[in-house]
Amino acid sequence: MAIVIDKVESKGLTDTIGEELVRLIAQGDMKPGERLNEVRLAESFGVSRGPVREAARELEGQGLLVSRPRRGFYVANFTPDQIVDLYEVKRWIDPALIYDFQTYSSTETSLEILAEVDTIDISEKVAFSRTLFEFRQRLVARFHNRVLAAHAMSLYRQFHIVTALIDVTDPEQRMIRIVDTLRRFWSVMAQGDFDEAQLIMQKDAEFWRNDVAPRFGKGRSDSPN
């Protein structure tokens, strides 16, 4: 399969390359366990190998790539235990997100985010995965605490890739559930009911944690958000 690479923007070169590598993995152009061809990627991006390696190191720190001595970088495989760990982290990130918006943001901001939920495309899996990730990128840009933003973005990147790596038994039901949860969450955030917002996310994380990892571990197909 030929890899189609979008043009790299001039600003934020390492970040731009990193996002493009995430896109390639999420779309299945680079498979779990596949070695990154740094020379070919550098030529496709129109850069030297340095920025590619720098981006790869950052993604390695986020658990998306792994490096092997003298052999380069490989796309990570996610095990059932790692998926459970992702949902454990989500249970820490969500309360921090709620606190950040409760402390530093306005009702208008939550209403804007609520409106953006409708930009998530539920027509099919690839479009859904892409637009959900774009929604989360815009969300993170609104965080006041930039350390929290960095951790949340790392988590969302991993969910973006995990979603692409695992087949979905009922994609329509899954997409509807995720969007409905986001809509309910940002509705109560706009109303200032932060306890209810916390409860919504706790139940959501527990649902996916209990449902997804056991199915994946048994070789069955499903996918988290």
N, C-alpha and C positions, 0 to 999 in steps of 0.2 A: 504493500500500500504506500503510495506517495504521500509524504507529509506536506500539507499545505500550511505555510507559516505566514501569519499576518506581518505587515511592516512594523518594525520596531520604532517607537517614537524616540526623539532625541533626548528628552528629559527623563530623568529617573531610569537610566539605562538598565541597571541591574534589576530594579523592581519590574520594569517592563518585560525583560526577558524571563524573569521568574513567573510572572502572570501568564506569559505565553507558554511556558513549559507546563504550567498547571492546566491550561486549556488543552494542550496536546494530549496530556495524560487523561483528562476527563473525557475527551472525545474518543479515546481509544486509539489514537494515532501512536502512542507509546504505551506498551503493555506492561503489566506487573512483571518484575524481574528482568525487563529489557534494559540493556546497557545504553547509556546516552552516548551518541556519536558526537563528541564535542567539535570535531573538525567540521562535519557536515552542518551541525547546528549553527556554528559560528559563520560559516559561509552563507547559510540561508538568512541569518539575521543581518549579515553585512557588518560583522564586528570581528574583533580578535577573539581568541579562546578565553582570554582573561575574564571578561564580563560574564561569559557563559559559566565558567567555573565558579565565579563569585555568586552568581544566582543559584547554582546547584548547591553550593555550601549552605546558603540560607535556607533552601528548601529541605536540605538534609536535617538542619536544626529543627525543622517543623515536622519531621517524620515522613516527608513525602518522597524523599530519595534516600538511598544508602550508599556509602562509599566503601570500596574494597581496595586494599593496598595494591598499588601498581596496576589496578584494573579499571579505575574510574568510578563513575556514578551509575547507579541502577535505580529503576523505578521500584518503590517499595511494594511489598505485598502486605495486605492488612489481614491479620488473623482475627478470629472471634474475640479473643481476649483484648486485642487492641481496640476493637469496636466498642466493647464494654467500657474500656478506659476512656474513649472519646465521650461517651455519655456521662461518665463520672465527672469529666472536666466541664461538660455542658451544665451540669448541676451546680458548678461553682461559678461559671461565667454568667449565667442568667441572673442570679441575684445581684451581681456586681453591675450588670447592665441596667437593671431596674433602679438601683441606687444612683447610678450616674445620671440617668434621665430624671429621676425624682429630684435630685439635688441641683442639677445645672440646666435642665431644659424646660421648655414651656409646653403648655397644652397644644399650642399651634404646631410645634415640632412633631408631637405625637400624631396629630391629625394629618400632617404632611406624610409621615411614614405610613399611616393607615391607608391613605390614598395610593401610595406607591405599591401596596400589596397587590393592587389590581394590575400592575405591570408584569406580574409573574405569569408567564405563558404556560398554560396547562394543556396545550394541544397535543404535545408528545414529549417523550422523556428527555431528549437532548436539549430542546428549547427550554423545557422546564428547568433542567439543571443549570443551564447558562443564565437564565433570567433570575432564578432564585439566588445564584451567587452574586450577580450584579446588584440585586436588591440588598444583599448583606454587605457588599462593599460600600454602598451608599450609606447604609446604617452605621457602619463602623466609622465612616468619615465624620459622623455627627457626635461621636463620643468625646466627652471632655477629657477623660483620663486616657492619655495616649499609650501608657503601658497596658492598660486594659484593652485598648483598641488593637494593639499588636498581638496580644494573646488570643483575642476573639477572632482576628483575621486568620491566624494560624489554624484555629479550630475549624473555621468555616471552609478553609481550603481543603482540609482533610475530609470533611463531610462531602465536599464537592467531588472529590476523587473517589471516595468510598461508594458514593451513589452510582458513579459510572462503572465501577468495577464489579458490582453485584447485580445479577439479573433480578428483575422485578416481576413478581407473580401477578400483581394487579396494579399496574402503574397508575391508572385513572383514580382508583380509590386512594392510593398513597398521595398523589398530587393534591387531590381535594382535601384530604385530611390536613396536610401541611399548610396549605393556604388558609383553610378555615381556622386553624390554630393561630396563625399569625394575625388574621383579622380579629379574632376574639381578644388576643393579647393586646394589640395596639388600641383596640376600642376601650378596654378597661384602663390602659395607661393614660389615654386622653381624658378619661373620667377621673383620674387621680386615685383609682382603686388599686394601689400597689400590692396589697395583700392578695387580692384576687389574681393579679398578674403573676405573682410568684406561684400561686397554686396551679395556674394554667400550665406554666412551664415545668413545674415539678411533675405533674401528671403526664405531660407530653414526653419528657425525657424518660420517665419510668416505662411508659408504653413501648417506646422504641427500643429501649434497653432490653426489656423482657422478651420482646417479639422478634427482633432482628438477629441478635447474636446467636441465640439457640438454633434458629433456622439455618443460619450461615454455617454454624458449627457442624450441623448434621448433613451439610451438603445440599440443603434446600435453598431456594432463591427467594430473596426479599431484599429490601434496601431501606436504609435509614434516610432521614432528611439531612 
